[in-house]
């Protein structure tokens, strides 16, 4: 069993990955609001990769649902039930992601 600390070490070893690339276990994404949406939908954010000082990448534990969720977020019709989320959950996830993003800078 891998502990959270070992997960972070594994992510750090894979810092060479670029935007929207998939490893066996992790998915990297640089789009902020897509990342917020994935958090609200239950995907686990494991790290923020700041290798590129101009653009952070959010590192998620990859799941089989991830590709479909991103497709829904980007291409679903307006007011589609598949992309509707609770506004308070979206706001909380936005604040949490921003806190982590700015915390990483310190």
Biopython code that builds the backbone (N, CA, C, O; Angstrom):
import numpy as np
from Bio.PDB.StructureBuilder import StructureBuilder

atoms = [
    (1, "UNK", "N", (0.841, -1.186, 0.000)),
    (1, "UNK", "CA", (0.000, 0.000, 0.000)),
    (1, "UNK", "C", (0.884, 1.246, 0.000)),
    (1, "UNK", "O", (1.857, 1.330, 0.750)),
    (2, "UNK", "N", (0.534, 2.206, -0.846)),
    (2, "UNK", "CA", (1.314, 3.431, -0.952)),
    (2, "UNK", "C", (0.685, 4.486, -0.050)),
    (2, "UNK", "O", (-0.525, 4.712, -0.093)),
    (3, "UNK", "N", (1.509, 5.121, 0.757)),
    (3, "UNK", "CA", (1.008, 6.197, 1.610)),
    (3, "UNK", "C", (0.961, 7.487, 0.810)),
    (3, "UNK", "O", (1.509, 7.570, -0.289)),
    (4, "UNK", "N", (0.292, 8.506, 1.378)),
    (4, "UNK", "CA", (0.190, 9.806, 0.715)),
    (4, "UNK", "C", (1.577, 10.378, 0.444)),
    (4, "UNK", "O", (1.803, 10.953, -0.620)),
    (5, "UNK", "N", (2.498, 10.234, 1.372)),
    (5, "UNK", "CA", (3.853, 10.742, 1.196)),
    (5, "UNK", "C", (4.547, 10.115, 0.001)),
    (5, "UNK", "O", (5.249, 10.797, -0.745)),
    (6, "UNK", "N", (4.350, 8.806, -0.182)),
    (6, "UNK", "CA", (4.945, 8.124, -1.333)),
    (6, "UNK", "C", (4.291, 8.583, -2.627)),
    (6, "UNK", "O", (4.961, 8.674, -3.655)),
    (7, "UNK", "N", (2.968, 8.879, -2.594)),
    (7, "UNK", "CA", (2.289, 9.416, -3.762)),
    (7, "UNK", "C", (2.926, 10.733, -4.181)),
    (7, "UNK", "O", (3.179, 10.952, -5.366)),
    (8, "UNK", "N", (3.183, 11.602, -3.229)),
    (8, "UNK", "CA", (3.770, 12.906, -3.525)),
    (8, "UNK", "C", (5.169, 12.728, -4.109)),
    (8, "UNK", "O", (5.534, 13.428, -5.054)),
    (9, "UNK", "N", (5.949, 11.811, -3.564)),
    (9, "UNK", "CA", (7.287, 11.551, -4.099)),
    (9, "UNK", "C", (7.189, 11.065, -5.540)),
    (9, "UNK", "O", (7.964, 11.492, -6.396)),
    (10, "UNK", "N", (6.236, 10.173, -5.811)),
    (10, "UNK", "CA", (6.046, 9.676, -7.166)),
    (10, "UNK", "C", (5.677, 10.815, -8.101)),
    (10, "UNK", "O", (6.186, 10.887, -9.220)),
    (11, "UNK", "N", (4.799, 11.705, -7.659)),
    (11, "UNK", "CA", (4.415, 12.852, -8.471)),
    (11, "UNK", "C", (5.624, 13.726, -8.735)),
    (11, "UNK", "O", (5.820, 14.192, -9.858)),
    (12, "UNK", "N", (6.437, 13.956, -7.716)),
    (12, "UNK", "CA", (7.616, 14.799, -7.881)),
    (12, "UNK", "C", (8.592, 14.197, -8.886)),
    (12, "UNK", "O", (9.270, 14.937, -9.599)),
    (13, "UNK", "N", (8.674, 12.892, -8.957)),
    (13, "UNK", "CA", (9.543, 12.232, -9.935)),
    (13, "UNK", "C", (9.022, 12.408, -11.353)),
    (13, "UNK", "O", (9.773, 12.260, -12.317)),
    (14, "UNK", "N", (7.749, 12.722, -11.480)),
    (14, "UNK", "CA", (7.141, 12.832, -12.796)),
    (14, "UNK", "C", (6.939, 14.287, -13.211)),
    (14, "UNK", "O", (6.081, 14.573, -14.046)),
    (15, "UNK", "N", (7.701, 15.193, -12.653)),
    (15, "UNK", "CA", (7.537, 16.622, -12.921)),
    (15, "UNK", "C", (7.765, 16.981, -14.385)),
    (15, "UNK", "O", (7.369, 18.062, -14.820)),
    (16, "UNK", "N", (8.387, 16.109, -15.140)),
    (16, "UNK", "CA", (8.648, 16.401, -16.538)),
    (16, "UNK", "C", (7.393, 16.340, -17.396)),
    (16, "UNK", "O", (7.422, 16.761, -18.553)),
    (17, "UNK", "N", (6.305, 15.834, -16.866)),
    (17, "UNK", "CA", (5.063, 15.726, -17.622)),
    (17, "UNK", "C", (4.520, 17.124, -17.911)),
    (17, "UNK", "O", (4.759, 18.050, -17.136)),
    (18, "UNK", "N", (3.807, 17.284, -18.997)),
    (18, "UNK", "CA", (3.273, 18.582, -19.382)),
    (18, "UNK", "C", (1.739, 18.573, -19.349)),
    (18, "UNK", "O", (1.115, 17.547, -19.079)),
    (19, "UNK", "N", (1.159, 19.720, -19.624)),
    (19, "UNK", "CA", (-0.276, 19.947, -19.518)),
    (19, "UNK", "C", (-1.090, 18.838, -20.165)),
    (19, "UNK", "O", (-0.820, 18.406, -21.286)),
    (20, "UNK", "N", (-2.102, 18.392, -19.419)),
    (20, "UNK", "CA", (-3.093, 17.430, -19.884)),
    (20, "UNK", "C", (-2.514, 16.071, -20.257)),
    (20, "UNK", "O", (-3.138, 15.327, -21.013)),
    (21, "UNK", "N", (-1.355, 15.737, -19.753)),
    (21, "UNK", "CA", (-0.778, 14.436, -20.023)),
    (21, "UNK", "C", (-1.150, 13.461, -18.915)),
    (21, "UNK", "O", (-1.404, 13.855, -17.777)),
    (22, "UNK", "N", (-1.176, 12.207, -19.266)),
    (22, "UNK", "CA", (-1.564, 11.172, -18.330)),
    (22, "UNK", "C", (-0.371, 10.273, -18.044)),
    (22, "UNK", "O", (0.343, 9.869, -18.961)),
    (23, "UNK", "N", (-0.158, 9.963, -16.776)),
    (23, "UNK", "CA", (0.765, 8.899, -16.430)),
    (23, "UNK", "C", (-0.118, 7.708, -16.112)),
    (23, "UNK", "O", (-1.333, 7.777, -16.302)),
    (24, "UNK", "N", (0.460, 6.622, -15.635)),
    (24, "UNK", "CA", (-0.364, 5.471, -15.280)),
    (24, "UNK", "C", (-1.342, 5.800, -14.169)),
    (24, "UNK", "O", (-2.425, 5.220, -14.097)),
    (25, "UNK", "N", (-0.967, 6.724, -13.308)),
    (25, "UNK", "CA", (-1.749, 6.965, -12.113)),
    (25, "UNK", "C", (-2.243, 8.404, -11.974)),
    (25, "UNK", "O", (-3.213, 8.651, -11.258)),
    (26, "UNK", "N", (-1.599, 9.349, -12.639)),
    (26, "UNK", "CA", (-1.889, 10.762, -12.428)),
    (26, "UNK", "C", (-2.259, 11.455, -13.733)),
    (26, "UNK", "O", (-1.822, 11.062, -14.814)),
    (27, "UNK", "N", (-3.078, 12.498, -13.602)),
    (27, "UNK", "CA", (-3.478, 13.320, -14.730)),
    (27, "UNK", "C", (-3.135, 14.762, -14.409)),
    (27, "UNK", "O", (-3.475, 15.259, -13.335)),
    (28, "UNK", "N", (-2.456, 15.448, -15.342)),
    (28, "UNK", "CA", (-2.010, 16.832, -15.161)),
    (28, "UNK", "C", (-2.910, 17.745, -15.981)),
    (28, "UNK", "O", (-3.191, 17.471, -17.148)),
    (29, "UNK", "N", (-3.359, 18.832, -15.361)),
    (29, "UNK", "CA", (-4.276, 19.750, -16.014)),
    (29, "UNK", "C", (-3.942, 21.168, -15.590)),
    (29, "UNK", "O", (-3.758, 21.426, -14.401)),
    (30, "UNK", "N", (-3.860, 22.095, -16.538)),
    (30, "UNK", "CA", (-3.517, 23.468, -16.182)),
    (30, "UNK", "C", (-4.730, 24.403, -16.151)),
    (30, "UNK", "O", (-4.613, 25.533, -15.675)),
    (31, "UNK", "N", (-5.868, 23.969, -16.637)),
    (31, "UNK", "CA", (-7.060, 24.823, -16.645)),
    (31, "UNK", "C", (-7.685, 24.874, -15.253)),
    (31, "UNK", "O", (-8.085, 23.849, -14.702)),
    (32, "UNK", "N", (-7.763, 26.083, -14.693)),
    (32, "UNK", "CA", (-8.208, 26.249, -13.312)),
    (32, "UNK", "C", (-9.658, 25.800, -13.107)),
    (32, "UNK", "O", (-9.920, 24.958, -12.248)),
    (33, "UNK", "N", (-10.594, 26.339, -13.871)),
    (33, "UNK", "CA", (-11.997, 26.029, -13.614)),
    (33, "UNK", "C", (-12.368, 24.596, -13.997)),
    (33, "UNK", "O", (-13.291, 24.030, -13.411)),
    (34, "UNK", "N", (-11.686, 24.008, -14.945)),
    (34, "UNK", "CA", (-11.887, 22.589, -15.217)),
    (34, "UNK", "C", (-11.424, 21.781, -14.006)),
    (34, "UNK", "O", (-12.051, 20.788, -13.636)),
    (35, "UNK", "N", (-10.329, 22.212, -13.399)),
    (35, "UNK", "CA", (-9.824, 21.544, -12.191)),
    (35, "UNK", "C", (-10.803, 21.680, -11.039)),
    (35, "UNK", "O", (-11.020, 20.729, -10.289)),
    (36, "UNK", "N", (-11.399, 22.867, -10.894)),
    (36, "UNK", "CA", (-12.418, 23.060, -9.850)),
    (36, "UNK", "C", (-13.578, 22.099, -10.085)),
    (36, "UNK", "O", (-14.057, 21.454, -9.152)),
    (37, "UNK", "N", (-14.025, 22.008, -11.326)),
    (37, "UNK", "CA", (-15.127, 21.113, -11.678)),
    (37, "UNK", "C", (-14.794, 19.660, -11.322)),
    (37, "UNK", "O", (-15.626, 18.947, -10.761)),
    (38, "UNK", "N", (-13.585, 19.234, -11.648)),
    (38, "UNK", "CA", (-13.180, 17.862, -11.324)),
    (38, "UNK", "C", (-13.176, 17.631, -9.817)),
    (38, "UNK", "O", (-13.565, 16.560, -9.352)),
    (39, "UNK", "N", (-12.741, 18.624, -9.055)),
    (39, "UNK", "CA", (-12.765, 18.505, -7.586)),
    (39, "UNK", "C", (-14.197, 18.343, -7.085)),
    (39, "UNK", "O", (-14.473, 17.489, -6.243)),
    (40, "UNK", "N", (-15.111, 19.169, -7.610)),
    (40, "UNK", "CA", (-16.517, 19.089, -7.198)),
    (40, "UNK", "C", (-17.101, 17.726, -7.552)),
    (40, "UNK", "O", (-17.926, 17.185, -6.815)),
    (41, "UNK", "N", (-16.670, 17.176, -8.682)),
    (41, "UNK", "CA", (-17.170, 15.873, -9.117)),
    (41, "UNK", "C", (-16.494, 14.701, -8.407)),
    (41, "UNK", "O", (-16.812, 13.542, -8.673)),
    (42, "UNK", "N", (-15.549, 15.010, -7.490)),
    (42, "UNK", "CA", (-15.002, 13.960, -6.645)),
    (42, "UNK", "C", (-13.613, 13.461, -6.988)),
    (42, "UNK", "O", (-13.117, 12.556, -6.317)),
    (43, "UNK", "N", (-12.958, 14.015, -8.012)),
    (43, "UNK", "CA", (-11.594, 13.574, -8.299)),
    (43, "UNK", "C", (-10.650, 14.131, -7.243)),
    (43, "UNK", "O", (-10.856, 15.232, -6.732)),
    (44, "UNK", "N", (-9.626, 13.373, -6.923)),
    (44, "UNK", "CA", (-8.704, 13.736, -5.845)),
    (44, "UNK", "C", (-7.510, 14.512, -6.390)),
    (44, "UNK", "O", (-6.745, 14.003, -7.209)),
    (45, "UNK", "N", (-7.362, 15.755, -5.921)),
    (45, "UNK", "CA", (-6.192, 16.560, -6.235)),
    (45, "UNK", "C", (-5.065, 16.111, -5.316)),
    (45, "UNK", "O", (-5.215, 16.135, -4.094)),
    (46, "UNK", "N", (-3.923, 15.697, -5.900)),
    (46, "UNK", "CA", (-2.824, 15.188, -5.074)),
    (46, "UNK", "C", (-1.634, 16.135, -4.998)),
    (46, "UNK", "O", (-0.808, 16.026, -4.092)),
    (47, "UNK", "N", (-1.544, 17.072, -5.953)),
    (47, "UNK", "CA", (-0.394, 17.974, -5.939)),
    (47, "UNK", "C", (-0.649, 19.119, -6.901)),
    (47, "UNK", "O", (-1.553, 19.060, -7.735)),
    (48, "UNK", "N", (0.158, 20.160, -6.775)),
    (48, "UNK", "CA", (0.198, 21.239, -7.758)),
    (48, "UNK", "C", (1.641, 21.316, -8.248)),
    (48, "UNK", "O", (2.563, 21.557, -7.470)),
    (49, "UNK", "N", (1.816, 21.108, -9.538)),
    (49, "UNK", "CA", (3.144, 21.102, -10.140)),
    (49, "UNK", "C", (3.478, 22.515, -10.595)),
    (49, "UNK", "O", (2.784, 23.082, -11.439)),
    (50, "UNK", "N", (4.544, 23.083, -10.032)),
    (50, "UNK", "CA", (4.953, 24.440, -10.368)),
    (50, "UNK", "C", (6.281, 24.456, -11.130)),
    (50, "UNK", "O", (7.014, 25.444, -11.077)),
    (51, "UNK", "N", (6.589, 23.379, -11.830)),
    (51, "UNK", "CA", (7.818, 23.312, -12.602)),
    (51, "UNK", "C", (7.905, 24.481, -13.579)),
    (51, "UNK", "O", (8.959, 25.101, -13.720)),
    (52, "UNK", "N", (6.811, 24.776, -14.242)),
    (52, "UNK", "CA", (6.726, 25.935, -15.131)),
    (52, "UNK", "C", (6.262, 27.115, -14.291)),
    (52, "UNK", "O", (5.123, 27.128, -13.824)),
    (53, "UNK", "N", (7.119, 28.101, -14.092)),
    (53, "UNK", "CA", (6.790, 29.228, -13.220)),
    (53, "UNK", "C", (5.673, 30.099, -13.788)),
    (53, "UNK", "O", (5.095, 30.906, -13.060)),
    (54, "UNK", "N", (5.359, 29.951, -15.070)),
    (54, "UNK", "CA", (4.310, 30.746, -15.699)),
    (54, "UNK", "C", (2.918, 30.129, -15.569)),
    (54, "UNK", "O", (1.911, 30.833, -15.653)),
    (55, "UNK", "N", (2.866, 28.796, -15.362)),
    (55, "UNK", "CA", (1.561, 28.123, -15.363)),
    (55, "UNK", "C", (1.619, 26.862, -14.499)),
    (55, "UNK", "O", (2.354, 25.921, -14.800)),
    (56, "UNK", "N", (0.851, 26.861, -13.447)),
    (56, "UNK", "CA", (0.790, 25.697, -12.564)),
    (56, "UNK", "C", (-0.034, 24.592, -13.221)),
    (56, "UNK", "O", (-0.912, 24.852, -14.043)),
    (57, "UNK", "N", (0.270, 23.359, -12.839)),
    (57, "UNK", "CA", (-0.508, 22.211, -13.284)),
    (57, "UNK", "C", (-1.089, 21.512, -12.069)),
    (57, "UNK", "O", (-0.382, 21.238, -11.099)),
    (58, "UNK", "N", (-2.365, 21.230, -12.126)),
    (58, "UNK", "CA", (-3.041, 20.512, -11.064)),
    (58, "UNK", "C", (-2.907, 19.024, -11.353)),
    (58, "UNK", "O", (-3.185, 18.566, -12.461)),
    (59, "UNK", "N", (-2.479, 18.281, -10.348)),
    (59, "UNK", "CA", (-2.204, 16.860, -10.519)),
    (59, "UNK", "C", (-3.306, 16.073, -9.801)),
    (59, "UNK", "O", (-3.459, 16.163, -8.582)),
    (60, "UNK", "N", (-4.050, 15.318, -10.565)),
    (60, "UNK", "CA", (-5.154, 14.520, -10.031)),
    (60, "UNK", "C", (-4.806, 13.041, -10.085)),
    (60, "UNK", "O", (-4.084, 12.584, -10.972)),
    (61, "UNK", "N", (-5.331, 12.311, -9.125)),
    (61, "UNK", "CA", (-5.300, 10.862, -9.195)),
    (61, "UNK", "C", (-6.243, 10.498, -10.340)),
    (61, "UNK", "O", (-7.422, 10.850, -10.305)),
    (62, "UNK", "N", (-5.740, 9.808, -11.338)),
    (62, "UNK", "CA", (-6.544, 9.538, -12.530)),
    (62, "UNK", "C", (-7.601, 8.483, -12.243)),
    (62, "UNK", "O", (-7.383, 7.558, -11.462)),
    (63, "UNK", "N", (-8.747, 8.640, -12.887)),
    (63, "UNK", "CA", (-9.849, 7.687, -12.757)),
    (63, "UNK", "C", (-10.422, 7.416, -14.147)),
    (63, "UNK", "O", (-10.188, 8.191, -15.074)),
    (64, "UNK", "N", (-11.161, 6.336, -14.294)),
    (64, "UNK", "CA", (-11.791, 6.059, -15.586)),
    (64, "UNK", "C", (-12.807, 7.141, -15.985)),
    (64, "UNK", "O", (-13.057, 7.329, -17.175)),
    (65, "UNK", "N", (-13.390, 7.847, -15.025)),
    (65, "UNK", "CA", (-14.412, 8.860, -15.306)),
    (65, "UNK", "C", (-13.829, 10.187, -15.767)),
    (65, "UNK", "O", (-14.544, 11.013, -16.335)),
    (66, "UNK", "N", (-12.544, 10.400, -15.530)),
    (66, "UNK", "CA", (-11.934, 11.708, -15.780)),
    (66, "UNK", "C", (-12.136, 12.209, -17.207)),
    (66, "UNK", "O", (-12.513, 13.365, -17.397)),
    (67, "UNK", "N", (-11.902, 11.391, -18.191)),
    (67, "UNK", "CA", (-12.017, 11.827, -19.585)),
    (67, "UNK", "C", (-13.446, 12.272, -19.912)),
    (67, "UNK", "O", (-13.644, 13.290, -20.575)),
    (68, "UNK", "N", (-14.426, 11.518, -19.452)),
    (68, "UNK", "CA", (-15.825, 11.870, -19.702)),
    (68, "UNK", "C", (-16.207, 13.158, -18.971)),
    (68, "UNK", "O", (-16.932, 13.985, -19.525)),
    (69, "UNK", "N", (-15.733, 13.342, -17.741)),
    (69, "UNK", "CA", (-16.033, 14.575, -17.005)),
    (69, "UNK", "C", (-15.470, 15.801, -17.723)),
    (69, "UNK", "O", (-16.135, 16.835, -17.795)),
    (70, "UNK", "N", (-14.264, 15.696, -18.247)),
    (70, "UNK", "CA", (-13.670, 16.826, -18.969)),
    (70, "UNK", "C", (-14.443, 17.091, -20.260)),
    (70, "UNK", "O", (-14.664, 18.245, -20.625)),
    (71, "UNK", "N", (-14.847, 16.042, -20.941)),
    (71, "UNK", "CA", (-15.659, 16.214, -22.158)),
    (71, "UNK", "C", (-16.966, 16.922, -21.819)),
    (71, "UNK", "O", (-17.384, 17.838, -22.527)),
    (72, "UNK", "N", (-17.608, 16.497, -20.737)),
    (72, "UNK", "CA", (-18.851, 17.140, -20.320)),
    (72, "UNK", "C", (-18.630, 18.616, -20.003)),
    (72, "UNK", "O", (-19.400, 19.469, -20.443)),
    (73, "UNK", "N", (-17.586, 18.917, -19.245)),
    (73, "UNK", "CA", (-17.322, 20.303, -18.856)),
    (73, "UNK", "C", (-17.090, 21.181, -20.088)),
    (73, "UNK", "O", (-17.578, 22.310, -20.143)),
    (74, "UNK", "N", (-16.367, 20.682, -21.054)),
    (74, "UNK", "CA", (-16.011, 21.484, -22.221)),
    (74, "UNK", "C", (-17.090, 21.539, -23.303)),
    (74, "UNK", "O", (-17.192, 22.535, -24.019)),
    (75, "UNK", "N", (-17.895, 20.481, -23.431)),
    (75, "UNK", "CA", (-18.773, 20.397, -24.599)),
    (75, "UNK", "C", (-20.253, 20.175, -24.305)),
    (75, "UNK", "O", (-21.055, 20.178, -25.238)),
    (76, "UNK", "N", (-20.639, 19.985, -23.073)),
    (76, "UNK", "CA", (-22.053, 19.760, -22.783)),
    (76, "UNK", "C", (-22.857, 21.024, -23.084)),
    (76, "UNK", "O", (-22.344, 22.140, -23.004)),
    (77, "UNK", "N", (-24.108, 20.825, -23.426)),
    (77, "UNK", "CA", (-24.990, 21.958, -23.710)),
    (77, "UNK", "C", (-25.199, 22.793, -22.449)),
    (77, "UNK", "O", (-25.118, 22.290, -21.329)),
    (78, "UNK", "N", (-25.464, 24.053, -22.658)),
    (78, "UNK", "CA", (-25.737, 24.949, -21.529)),
    (78, "UNK", "C", (-26.919, 24.396, -20.728)),
    (78, "UNK", "O", (-27.898, 23.919, -21.300)),
    (79, "UNK", "N", (-26.817, 24.464, -19.419)),
    (79, "UNK", "CA", (-27.831, 23.951, -18.483)),
    (79, "UNK", "C", (-28.006, 22.437, -18.548)),
    (79, "UNK", "O", (-29.023, 21.909, -18.096)),
    (80, "UNK", "N", (-27.029, 21.745, -19.102)),
    (80, "UNK", "CA", (-27.078, 20.292, -19.154)),
    (80, "UNK", "C", (-26.952, 19.724, -17.739)),
    (80, "UNK", "O", (-26.103, 20.184, -16.976)),
    (81, "UNK", "N", (-27.765, 18.748, -17.373)),
    (81, "UNK", "CA", (-27.696, 18.182, -16.022)),
    (81, "UNK", "C", (-26.329, 17.573, -15.691)),
    (81, "UNK", "O", (-25.949, 17.512, -14.521)),
    (82, "UNK", "N", (-25.596, 17.127, -16.700)),
    (82, "UNK", "CA", (-24.311, 16.488, -16.429)),
    (82, "UNK", "C", (-23.253, 17.465, -15.934)),
    (82, "UNK", "O", (-22.263, 17.042, -15.337)),
    (83, "UNK", "N", (-23.437, 18.762, -16.168)),
    (83, "UNK", "CA", (-22.454, 19.737, -15.688)),
    (83, "UNK", "C", (-22.992, 20.640, -14.582)),
    (83, "UNK", "O", (-22.273, 21.502, -14.076)),
    (84, "UNK", "N", (-24.222, 20.448, -14.219)),
    (84, "UNK", "CA", (-24.796, 21.258, -13.141)),
    (84, "UNK", "C", (-24.230, 20.781, -11.809)),
    (84, "UNK", "O", (-24.242, 19.588, -11.507)),
    (85, "UNK", "N", (-23.737, 21.727, -11.021)),
    (85, "UNK", "CA", (-23.207, 21.425, -9.692)),
    (85, "UNK", "C", (-23.761, 22.453, -8.721)),
    (85, "UNK", "O", (-24.215, 23.523, -9.125)),
    (86, "UNK", "N", (-23.718, 22.122, -7.452)),
    (86, "UNK", "CA", (-24.156, 23.037, -6.418)),
    (86, "UNK", "C", (-23.219, 24.250, -6.386)),
    (86, "UNK", "O", (-21.999, 24.094, -6.339)),
    (87, "UNK", "N", (-23.786, 25.443, -6.411)),
    (87, "UNK", "CA", (-22.983, 26.671, -6.441)),
    (87, "UNK", "C", (-22.081, 26.789, -5.218)),
    (87, "UNK", "O", (-20.944, 27.248, -5.331)),
    (88, "UNK", "N", (-22.569, 26.383, -4.064)),
    (88, "UNK", "CA", (-21.755, 26.470, -2.841)),
    (88, "UNK", "C", (-20.572, 25.509, -2.904)),
    (88, "UNK", "O", (-19.472, 25.851, -2.470)),
    (89, "UNK", "N", (-20.788, 24.315, -3.438)),
    (89, "UNK", "CA", (-19.686, 23.364, -3.587)),
    (89, "UNK", "C", (-18.641, 23.892, -4.565)),
    (89, "UNK", "O", (-17.439, 23.738, -4.349)),
    (90, "UNK", "N", (-19.116, 24.519, -5.645)),
    (90, "UNK", "CA", (-18.188, 25.078, -6.627)),
    (90, "UNK", "C", (-17.383, 26.224, -6.007)),
    (90, "UNK", "O", (-16.179, 26.339, -6.237)),
    (91, "UNK", "N", (-18.047, 27.061, -5.227)),
    (91, "UNK", "CA", (-17.355, 28.162, -4.554)),
    (91, "UNK", "C", (-16.327, 27.640, -3.550)),
    (91, "UNK", "O", (-15.200, 28.134, -3.499)),
    (92, "UNK", "N", (-16.712, 26.647, -2.758)),
    (92, "UNK", "CA", (-15.782, 26.062, -1.781)),
    (92, "UNK", "C", (-14.578, 25.421, -2.470)),
    (92, "UNK", "O", (-13.444, 25.576, -2.017)),
    (93, "UNK", "N", (-14.825, 24.707, -3.562)),
    (93, "UNK", "CA", (-13.723, 24.066, -4.290)),
    (93, "UNK", "C", (-12.813, 25.129, -4.911)),
    (93, "UNK", "O", (-11.595, 24.952, -4.947)),
    (94, "UNK", "N", (-13.388, 26.222, -5.394)),
    (94, "UNK", "CA", (-12.588, 27.315, -5.961)),
    (94, "UNK", "C", (-11.675, 27.905, -4.895)),
    (94, "UNK", "O", (-10.483, 28.100, -5.132)),
    (95, "UNK", "N", (-12.235, 28.190, -3.718)),
    (95, "UNK", "CA", (-11.435, 28.746, -2.616)),
    (95, "UNK", "C", (-10.333, 27.773, -2.196)),
    (95, "UNK", "O", (-9.191, 28.176, -1.976)),
    (96, "UNK", "N", (-10.683, 26.499, -2.087)),
    (96, "UNK", "CA", (-9.704, 25.489, -1.669)),
    (96, "UNK", "C", (-8.551, 25.387, -2.671)),
    (96, "UNK", "O", (-7.386, 25.315, -2.281)),
    (97, "UNK", "N", (-8.888, 25.382, -3.969)),
    (97, "UNK", "CA", (-7.854, 25.289, -4.996)),
    (97, "UNK", "C", (-6.971, 26.536, -5.004)),
    (97, "UNK", "O", (-5.753, 26.430, -5.147)),
    (98, "UNK", "N", (-7.571, 27.707, -4.853)),
    (98, "UNK", "CA", (-6.787, 28.946, -4.796)),
    (98, "UNK", "C", (-5.883, 28.963, -3.562)),
    (98, "UNK", "O", (-4.725, 29.374, -3.639)),
    (99, "UNK", "N", (-6.420, 28.513, -2.425)),
    (99, "UNK", "CA", (-5.593, 28.441, -1.207)),
    (99, "UNK", "C", (-4.387, 27.553, -1.430)),
    (99, "UNK", "O", (-3.269, 27.920, -1.068)),
    (100, "UNK", "N", (-4.601, 26.387, -2.023)),
    (100, "UNK", "CA", (-3.480, 25.471, -2.288)),
    (100, "UNK", "C", (-2.507, 26.052, -3.298)),
    (100, "UNK", "O", (-1.294, 25.884, -3.175)),
    (101, "UNK", "N", (-3.046, 26.732, -4.291)),
    (101, "UNK", "CA", (-2.200, 27.330, -5.313)),
    (101, "UNK", "C", (-1.304, 28.405, -4.721)),
    (101, "UNK", "O", (-0.110, 28.443, -5.018)),
    (102, "UNK", "N", (-1.855, 29.270, -3.897)),
    (102, "UNK", "CA", (-1.054, 30.335, -3.288)),
    (102, "UNK", "C", (-0.163, 29.816, -2.171)),
    (102, "UNK", "O", (0.922, 30.351, -1.944)),
    (103, "UNK", "N", (-0.611, 28.778, -1.471)),
    (103, "UNK", "CA", (0.199, 28.147, -0.431)),
    (103, "UNK", "C", (1.468, 27.565, -1.046)),
    (103, "UNK", "O", (2.538, 27.637, -0.443)),
    (104, "UNK", "N", (1.356, 26.994, -2.229)),
    (104, "UNK", "CA", (2.489, 26.389, -2.917)),
    (104, "UNK", "C", (3.552, 27.427, -3.262)),
    (104, "UNK", "O", (4.727, 27.083, -3.390)),
    (105, "UNK", "N", (3.161, 28.688, -3.412)),
    (105, "UNK", "CA", (4.109, 29.748, -3.776)),
    (105, "UNK", "C", (5.005, 30.160, -2.613)),
    (105, "UNK", "O", (6.116, 30.647, -2.823)),
    (106, "UNK", "N", (4.530, 29.968, -1.401)),
    (106, "UNK", "CA", (5.278, 30.426, -0.231)),
    (106, "UNK", "C", (6.469, 29.570, 0.067)),
    (106, "UNK", "O", (7.195, 29.835, 1.025)),
]
sb = StructureBuilder()
sb.init_structure("model")
sb.init_model(0)
sb.init_chain("A")
sb.init_seg("    ")
for serial, (resi, resn, name, xyz) in enumerate(atoms, 1):
    if name == "N":
        sb.init_residue(resn, " ", resi, " ")
    sb.init_atom(name, np.array(xyz, "f"), 0.0, 1.0, " ", f" {name:<3s}", serial, name[0])
structure = sb.get_structure()
